[in-house]
């Protein structure tokens, strides 16, 4: 996987982390780093500036919007593409994620093709 894009996955549910990681590795184009909370994910994002972030909306104690705000407000990370996913995709949550700067929004559950389409959508955005 030399030269693979580095993707940061943030989700409290180990099952979802595993499934998304496998979906991304399916095409051998991505190397994934998984985190179960925003604090650890943020430290990784600051240090390594991944090619994209896939983050669940509902996390505790800091939610996905909290990570998105941090990413968009920091000079080193504001261009990192951000895909917000949610098992509870109410319109208000996705509207707020869009307003905060999410590049794409994806409701769970999703298929492999839906996930890859969303990743393709965000991969071409923001990064210079």
C-alpha atoms as a printed R data frame, in Angstrom:
    type eleno elety resid chain resno       x      y      z
1   ATOM     1    CA   UNK     A     1   0.000  0.000  0.000
2   ATOM     2    CA   UNK     A     2   2.881  2.312 -0.681
3   ATOM     3    CA   UNK     A     3   1.619  5.743 -1.624
4   ATOM     4    CA   UNK     A     4  -1.852  4.979 -0.313
5   ATOM     5    CA   UNK     A     5  -3.912  7.887  0.925
6   ATOM     6    CA   UNK     A     6  -4.109  8.107  4.704
7   ATOM     7    CA   UNK     A     7  -7.661  8.258  6.030
8   ATOM     8    CA   UNK     A     8  -8.580  9.006  9.644
9   ATOM     9    CA   UNK     A     9 -11.737  7.175 10.792
10  ATOM    10    CA   UNK     A    10 -13.449  8.391 13.972
11  ATOM    11    CA   UNK     A    11 -16.336  6.369 15.421
12  ATOM    12    CA   UNK     A    12 -17.112  5.061 18.920
13  ATOM    13    CA   UNK     A    13 -18.450  1.789 17.580
14  ATOM    14    CA   UNK     A    14 -15.607 -0.704 16.916
15  ATOM    15    CA   UNK     A    15 -17.798 -2.545 14.404
16  ATOM    16    CA   UNK     A    16 -18.319  0.582 12.283
17  ATOM    17    CA   UNK     A    17 -14.629  1.427 12.471
18  ATOM    18    CA   UNK     A    18 -13.753 -2.064 11.250
19  ATOM    19    CA   UNK     A    19 -16.331 -2.050  8.444
20  ATOM    20    CA   UNK     A    20 -15.326  1.409  7.172
21  ATOM    21    CA   UNK     A    21 -11.651  0.443  7.359
22  ATOM    22    CA   UNK     A    22 -12.283 -2.705  5.329
23  ATOM    23    CA   UNK     A    23 -14.346 -0.751  2.807
24  ATOM    24    CA   UNK     A    24 -11.505  1.718  2.340
25  ATOM    25    CA   UNK     A    25  -8.824 -0.957  2.146
26  ATOM    26    CA   UNK     A    26 -10.917 -2.916 -0.369
27  ATOM    27    CA   UNK     A    27  -9.437 -0.956 -3.253
28  ATOM    28    CA   UNK     A    28  -5.908 -0.910 -1.782
29  ATOM    29    CA   UNK     A    29  -5.890  2.832 -2.235
30  ATOM    30    CA   UNK     A    30  -6.268  3.820  1.398
31  ATOM    31    CA   UNK     A    31  -4.370  3.320  4.634
32  ATOM    32    CA   UNK     A    32  -6.652  3.824  7.605
33  ATOM    33    CA   UNK     A    33  -6.090  5.063 11.140
34  ATOM    34    CA   UNK     A    34  -8.979  4.475 13.521
35  ATOM    35    CA   UNK     A    35  -9.933  6.402 16.629
36  ATOM    36    CA   UNK     A    36 -12.811  6.053 19.058
37  ATOM    37    CA   UNK     A    37 -12.759  9.633 20.373
38  ATOM    38    CA   UNK     A    38 -12.181 13.133 19.082
39  ATOM    39    CA   UNK     A    39  -9.191 13.961 21.305
40  ATOM    40    CA   UNK     A    40  -7.005 11.154 19.962
41  ATOM    41    CA   UNK     A    41  -8.183 11.722 16.425
42  ATOM    42    CA   UNK     A    42  -7.396 15.449 16.671
43  ATOM    43    CA   UNK     A    43  -3.852 14.742 17.889
44  ATOM    44    CA   UNK     A    44  -3.336 12.420 14.908
45  ATOM    45    CA   UNK     A    45  -4.829 14.900 12.439
46  ATOM    46    CA   UNK     A    46  -2.562 17.687 13.681
47  ATOM    47    CA   UNK     A    47   0.537 15.533 13.500
48  ATOM    48    CA   UNK     A    48  -0.049 13.706 10.208
49  ATOM    49    CA   UNK     A    49  -2.657 15.754  8.284
50  ATOM    50    CA   UNK     A    50  -4.424 12.795  6.647
51  ATOM    51    CA   UNK     A    51  -5.814 12.923  3.125
52  ATOM    52    CA   UNK     A    52  -9.346 12.812  4.537
53  ATOM    53    CA   UNK     A    53 -11.345 12.337  7.738
54  ATOM    54    CA   UNK     A    54 -14.406 10.106  8.072
55  ATOM    55    CA   UNK     A    55 -16.204 10.953 11.308
56  ATOM    56    CA   UNK     A    56 -19.402  9.845 13.001
57  ATOM    57    CA   UNK     A    57 -21.710 12.655 14.043
58  ATOM    58    CA   UNK     A    58 -22.587 11.339 17.507
59  ATOM    59    CA   UNK     A    59 -19.499 10.927 19.664
60  ATOM    60    CA   UNK     A    60 -18.966 11.592 23.366
61  ATOM    61    CA   UNK     A    61 -17.875 13.732 25.093
62  ATOM    62    CA   UNK     A    62 -16.994 15.785 21.985
63  ATOM    63    CA   UNK     A    63 -19.171 15.103 18.926
64  ATOM    64    CA   UNK     A    64 -18.217 15.004 15.268
65  ATOM    65    CA   UNK     A    65 -19.101 18.681 14.859
66  ATOM    66    CA   UNK     A    66 -16.521 19.469 17.534
67  ATOM    67    CA   UNK     A    67 -13.816 17.746 15.500
68  ATOM    68    CA   UNK     A    68 -15.035 19.378 12.296
69  ATOM    69    CA   UNK     A    69 -14.840 22.831 13.928
70  ATOM    70    CA   UNK     A    70 -11.282 22.151 15.097
71  ATOM    71    CA   UNK     A    71 -10.236 20.927 11.664
72  ATOM    72    CA   UNK     A    72 -11.738 23.913  9.869
73  ATOM    73    CA   UNK     A    73 -10.391 26.496 12.320
74  ATOM    74    CA   UNK     A    74  -6.729 25.392 12.284
75  ATOM    75    CA   UNK     A    75  -4.354 26.638  9.577
76  ATOM    76    CA   UNK     A    76  -2.669 23.249  9.153
77  ATOM    77    CA   UNK     A    77  -5.869 21.244  8.793
78  ATOM    78    CA   UNK     A    78  -8.574 23.462  7.309
79  ATOM    79    CA   UNK     A    79  -8.087 21.952  3.832
80  ATOM    80    CA   UNK     A    80  -8.397 18.315  4.946
81  ATOM    81    CA   UNK     A    81 -11.526 16.808  3.334
82  ATOM    82    CA   UNK     A    82 -14.167 15.763  5.870
83  ATOM    83    CA   UNK     A    83 -16.901 13.134  5.441
84  ATOM    84    CA   UNK     A    84 -19.539 13.145  8.182
85  ATOM    85    CA   UNK     A    85 -21.472  9.906  8.706
86  ATOM    86    CA   UNK     A    86 -24.440  9.329 10.985
87  ATOM    87    CA   UNK     A    87 -26.780  6.507 11.939
88  ATOM    88    CA   UNK     A    88 -29.242  9.151 13.066
89  ATOM    89    CA   UNK     A    89 -29.252 11.490 10.077
90  ATOM    90    CA   UNK     A    90 -31.836 14.093 10.901
91  ATOM    91    CA   UNK     A    91 -31.947 17.079  8.588
92  ATOM    92    CA   UNK     A    92 -30.848 19.499 11.287
93  ATOM    93    CA   UNK     A    93 -27.702 17.497 12.088
94  ATOM    94    CA   UNK     A    94 -26.654 17.298  8.452
95  ATOM    95    CA   UNK     A    95 -27.505 20.979  7.896
96  ATOM    96    CA   UNK     A    96 -25.237 21.933 10.802
97  ATOM    97    CA   UNK     A    97 -22.448 19.667  9.521
98  ATOM    98    CA   UNK     A    98 -22.717 21.270  6.089
99  ATOM    99    CA   UNK     A    99 -22.678 24.776  7.587
100 ATOM   100    CA   UNK     A   100 -19.580 23.909  9.637
101 ATOM   101    CA   UNK     A   101 -17.750 22.790  6.493
102 ATOM   102    CA   UNK     A   102 -18.295 19.057  5.994
103 ATOM   103    CA   UNK     A   103 -17.478 18.162  2.395
104 ATOM   104    CA   UNK     A   104 -19.958 15.289  2.225
105 ATOM   105    CA   UNK     A   105 -22.608 13.725  4.434
106 ATOM   106    CA   UNK     A   106 -23.530 10.047  4.455
107 ATOM   107    CA   UNK     A   107 -26.299  8.314  6.421
108 ATOM   108    CA   UNK     A   108 -25.638  4.894  7.969
109 ATOM   109    CA   UNK     A   109 -26.155  2.190  6.948
110 ATOM   110    CA   UNK     A   110 -24.516  2.590  3.569
111 ATOM   111    CA   UNK     A   111 -23.330  0.270  0.847
112 ATOM   112    CA   UNK     A   112 -19.786 -0.151 -0.377
113 ATOM   113    CA   UNK     A   113 -20.561  1.830 -3.525
114 ATOM   114    CA   UNK     A   114 -22.239  4.639 -1.557
115 ATOM   115    CA   UNK     A   115 -19.200  4.885  0.719
116 ATOM   116    CA   UNK     A   116 -16.748  4.894 -2.173
117 ATOM   117    CA   UNK     A   117 -18.808  7.511 -4.010
118 ATOM   118    CA   UNK     A   118 -18.729  9.737 -0.905
119 ATOM   119    CA   UNK     A   119 -14.973  9.211 -0.521
120 ATOM   120    CA   UNK     A   120 -14.438 10.075 -4.179
121 ATOM   121    CA   UNK     A   121 -16.528 13.209 -3.656
122 ATOM   122    CA   UNK     A   122 -14.430 14.416 -0.713
123 ATOM   123    CA   UNK     A   123 -11.048 13.268 -2.017
124 ATOM   124    CA   UNK     A   124 -11.015 15.889 -4.752
125 ATOM   125    CA   UNK     A   125 -12.033 18.724 -2.441
126 ATOM   126    CA   UNK     A   126 -10.046 21.219 -0.443
127 ATOM   127    CA   UNK     A   127  -6.548 19.731 -0.573
128 ATOM   128    CA   UNK     A   128  -4.203 21.857 -2.581
